[in-house]
């Protein structure tokens, strides 16, 4: 039974990792859009 449990858990972990990656990409895209929408004087100067 333990082996079956391990087999069942593996795909869930992969799906969770993919979801996390998608969330990070979406967050980065939103951040980029927010920065692009800002007036130049509001953007942090580096």
LINVEN-V159695 format. One record per pair of residues at least 24 apart in sequence whose C-alpha atoms are under 8 Angstrom apart, sorted by the first residue. I is the first residue (numbers start at 1). J is the second residue. D is the distance in Angstrom with one decimal. If there is no record, write none. Layout:
BEGIN
i=I j=J d=D
i=I j=J d=D
END
This chain:
BEGIN
none
END
